[in-house]
Amino acid sequence: MATLKDIAHAAGVTTATVSRALNNEPGVKESTRLKIIGLAKEMNYVSSLSAKLKSESHLSSIGIIWSPPAGLFFNHLCNEIQQQASKRGHYTLVSFAPPDEAMRHFNDHHIENIVFWAGSGWTPSLGFLHEKQRFEGTMLVMGGASAENSHRLGIDRKEAIMKAVEHLAELGHKRIAYIGRSSDKFMGYTMGLLEHRLTYDPDYIINSLSDPTAEQQVLRVLGKEAGFRPTAFIVDSHGVLIEFNHLIRKLGLRVPIDLSVVAYESIPEMTKLFEVPLTSIGPGIHQMAEQVISILLDESASVPEGEYVDRMLSCELIVGQSAAPPADA
């Protein structure tokens, strides 16, 4: 029996266009729709088409792969995607399984669109590549990685941290520390220091607070003489921010009186960590979900065969009160 890819090749359109035509969704010219339906019948795709047309309650589907599901950001983004997809008559499924296993399940259940969150260091396994070859729908990769024959939605994390450095520099901070592991965020930190001619000190760079020596490292850097210790910290995720907040409370330090803080990611839970509103930098969750839905359900239908959307999202600085001019300015 013919597949969606076979019909798409014969019609000279994308598999996403074929799926929309067979499901009677908007965004397909009537002449193209009739051509696709005719080809589906000629190529023995009739049984699959008939089953779908007979199902009055049929809803198109969006599968989300996020493995492992770490952090609160995941919950907020998935919830926002679900809400926006529901408004368009689509339902969502989320898999926490390894990517190859998740792809297999989505293929077996004929999921038509997939959002795959994969970090920049991710590399596909043979099992994933096999399942990706089987997949006949539209895939969007987020998180920094990319996959063959897939759309991509990136986040300009480097630019985000550069904006954080710029904001602190404008407030008068000359000694800014950084806590985190992300390579692109760290690059933004170092580039921001260079651009604003600020102090670079290896002691100001703390890879992770989960390291047993991290607390001592923070104590050491905050124990420097007044003209040498950092007056502000940039923290690269909400998980690290929670640990950092616990540590500075333990040390009796106050934000922003004793030190200023700017954190990456903007989620509601982060606003409650300090006694003052948090200054944060990151992608807007509502904006990200809008882009996901737009690329999967609208833009992919008009992209020429063999071409894919590749977009980078900018981050928004939300100015709170956790960053203020340094006391020694």
Salt bridges, closest charged atoms under 4 A:
GLU30 OE1 - ARG33 NE 3.59
GLU80 OE2 - HIS286 ND1 2.80
GLU101 OE2 - HIS105 NE2 3.72
ASP108 OD1 - ARG134 NH2 3.28
GLU112 OE2 - LYS52 NZ 3.81
GLU131 OE1 - ARG134 NH1 2.70
ASP184 OD2 - ARG157 NH1 3.66
GLU195 OE2 - HIS196 NE2 3.99
ASP201 OD2 - LYS224 NZ 3.59
ASP203 OD2 - LYS224 NZ 3.14
GLU215 OE2 - LYS250 NZ 3.03
ASP258 OD2 - ARG254 NE 3.14
GLU265 OE1 - HIS238 ND1 2.40
GLU269 OE1 - HIS76 NE2 2.89
GLU290 OE2 - HIS286 NE2 3.11
ASP298 OD1 - ARG88 NH2 2.76
GLU299 OE1 - ARG311 NH2 2.58
ASP310 OD1 - ARG152 NH1 3.23
ASP328 OD2 - ARG175 NH2 2.80
